[in-house]
Amino acid sequence: MSVFSTFIKKLEAPTTDMMITASQRVGSHIQRVTLTLPQGQMKEFSIGSYIQPMVGGVVPRAYSIAETDNRSCTIIVSFSGGGVGGRFFRDARVGDVVSIYGPFDDFPYHYSTGRPKIFMATGTGVAPFVRMVPEAMNEHRSTVLVLGVPHREDIPYASYFYDVAKKNGSIFAFVPVLSAPDAAWEGERGYVTDIWQGREKMLLQSDVYICGVPPMVAGAEEFLKHIGMDPSHTFIQKFG
């Protein structure tokens, strides 16, 4: 099925009205938004799933679900690019109602593979990994999350991932990579693929999950292809 056919099929599905029950600015250009069903329960928000809201009469990009229960889900939205979805959620208020397509589960976590887990993301692309990282912990898999952003204040869920790393340091590493760091930054610099130079063997032995903006995803795909990564061990989502 073509990408266009898949998109049309999704839009033929019914929508669900959800209410914004929390909205918080995170960093300089990210909004953390919780959407809740006014009543009843929704189809399960499976790990790695995403929703597509109808805003301003159009359906903008999809948003991966970072947190959920049986009545609500939380997404993180970047408005730095000026897109209709980003502007809507930046300006929306608690109490506003949004029509939602989904959830869709095209990017699941793969259990019981026996391999370590490596997650690569840029910005809000880290959203699905908020839930995938604990699954890897539960499977006792060695896990690395590499998250690329320009500035340290724009690292989504920074305190959460630092805390997970502190409590699970023997099997989990959180590696923020800044492309435009200040002089005081002592961590990794550059882009998410830069830190893997000389560590290719680790990638080849792992399941690699990638989520973020298309240029990063394309660069990561090209790098993995160059080192001979098995495509069946690579899982990709081209948005946050």
Sequence and secondary structure as in RCSB ss.txt:
>XXXX:A:sequence
MSVFSTFIKKLEAPTTDMMITASQRVGSHIQRVTLTLPQGQMKEFSIGSYIQPMVGGVVPRAYSIAETDNRSCTI
IVSFSGGGVGGRFFRDARVGDVVSIYGPFDDFPYHYSTGRPKIFMATGTGVAPFVRMVPEAMNEHRSTVLVLGVP
HREDIPYASYFYDVAKKNGSIFAFVPVLSAPDAAWEGERGYVTDIWQGREKMLLQSDVYICGVPPMVAGAEEFLK
HIGMDPSHTFIQKFG
>XXXX:A:secstr
  HHHHHHHHHTS  EEEEEEEEEEETTTEEEEEEE SSS  S   TT EEEEEBTTB    EE  EE SSEEEE
EEE TT  HHHHHHHH  TT EEEEEEEE SS    S  S EEEEEEGGGGTTHHHHHHHHHHTT  EEEEEEES
SGGG TTHHHHHHHHHHSTTTEEEEEEESS  TT  SEES TTGGGTT HHHHHTSEEEEES HHHHHHHHHHHH
HHT  GGGEEEES  
